[in-house]
Amino acid sequence: MRSLLAVLALLTALCARPALASEEAAAREALATLAAGNLDAMEPAIGTIARSGVPWAEPVFRALLDGRLLVRQADRALFLRTPEGSVLEAASGAPAAVEARVLRPVRVNNRLRRTLEGALGALTLGHPDPTVRLAAAEKLFARPDPSALEPLEAVLAREAEPRVRDAFARARAAILLDHGEPAARAEAAAALAKSPSRAVLGKLQAARRALLADADPGPAAALDEAIASFENRLRLSAFAQTLFRGVSLGSVPLLAAIGPAVALGVVGVTNMAHDETVVLGAYRTWAVQQLLRAFFPGALEWSLMLAVPAAFLLAGGAGRAIERGAIGRLYGRPLETLLATFGISSILQQAVRLGIGATDREVVTPSWASGLGEPVPGLALTTDRTVIVLFAIAVFLLLLALVRGTRLGLEIRAVTRNRRMAETMGIRTPGSTLRPSRSAPASPGSAAWRSPGSTL
């Protein structure tokens, strides 16, 4: 059995060798056409070389595109000059001992340049690096080349990377949209309408304008339907992004409003210094980053994680000090507590200006909170805003669990509904009010982490 398989492999190799030799011969003949300098004959010659798959096709095309493909007039031999200045034989790549004065560059026009760029894109479609393949597909999408359709379909059938496969499919649809038959154009328009890329809309609109004088209404109707579908998706995507932006911006006031709601409901005090606790938490975030940058630069990436409990403790300590020093002595006197907390607000503002300064302070965004995410094709959400929303939800759920599921929460709800009845039931109202007065400023103080990458 093994000997039979070996014989079959040998026969396959022997049969494939003439085919490879014929492709090599056709490519060398096309290379000689490039040396002749006939611009009309050079375009099909470029296609022949690209389809042959010879290893010297890419360096020859790049040299021709850059003006580094040289011809010796005496025998029409082709050479290419490397970026370092050395001269090599075009087909073999071997060093050539030839005088520079006998070499002349092979001239190309703009039409041939476009053909060369398309051929280079087709050659790089099978590159082992997915990034290179993706760039080649994007070039083909921007400049559809019908000669690249066959190699593009071949690599599309075996592509395993999802992003690259989608880019190949878009490039194939763009080629069929510009150069295909009416049925193929309608199919390509329907395929492009499902693409998340915004560049697709311009491609569809350009193809529709090109069909204004077309007598066949089929492709035009398919393009109109594809354009309408894509525009609807764009509107939905814009609405979703606007909604997400509003939720992310509203999550910050949500955290800041939790504190006054707790303080007003439990303690019965309107705290005019509440916003200053947010300021203290924000500057604590900046201070933590400065300390880490000075003493532990390797931990700067996790500065925000360390700043959250630090801001919570600082703002909670400030709330305790305000309650002990002013509000605790003025319970039941709303006008006096309003004036006292207003004065404390002014004192904290001036203290920050004198101690830190009135200039903006930047909070550095870590890498894990930077960039864009795409949960749904076509819907790009910034990572920092996503983190803000998740953080606000986590804090809100934590406070909700505290109020609904603990004895402290039960006491807080009892005092909020009826303070005198709560005292009659044995609840220590000073303790029930002191802890909310500390935690109420602390929750928006921790929310000062809300603005990575912004200035204070």
Buried (B, 14 or more C-beta within 10 A) or exposed (E): EEEEEEEEEEEEEEEEEEEEEEBBEBBBEBBEBBBEBEEEEBBEBBBBBBBBBBEBBBBBBBBBBEEBBBBBEEEEBBBBBEEEEEBBBBBEBEEBEBEEEEBEBBEBEEEBEBBBBBBBBBBBBBBEEBEBBBBBBBBBBEBBBEBBBEBBEEBBEEBEEEEBBBBBBBBBBBBBBBBBEBEBBBBBBBBBBBBBBEBBBEBBBEBBEBBEEEEEEEBBEBBBBBBEBBBEBBEEBEEBBEEBEEBBBEBBEBBBEBBBEBBBBBBBBBBBBBBBBBBBBBBBBBBBBEBBEEEEEEBBBEBBEBBBEBBBBBBBBBBBEBBEEBBBEBBEEEEBBBBBBBEBBEEBBEEBEEEBEEEEBEBBBBEEBBEEEEEEEBBBBBBBBBBBBEBBEEBBEEBEEEBEEEEBBBBBBBBBEEBEEBBEEEBEBEEBBBBBBBBBBBBBBBBBBBBBEEEB
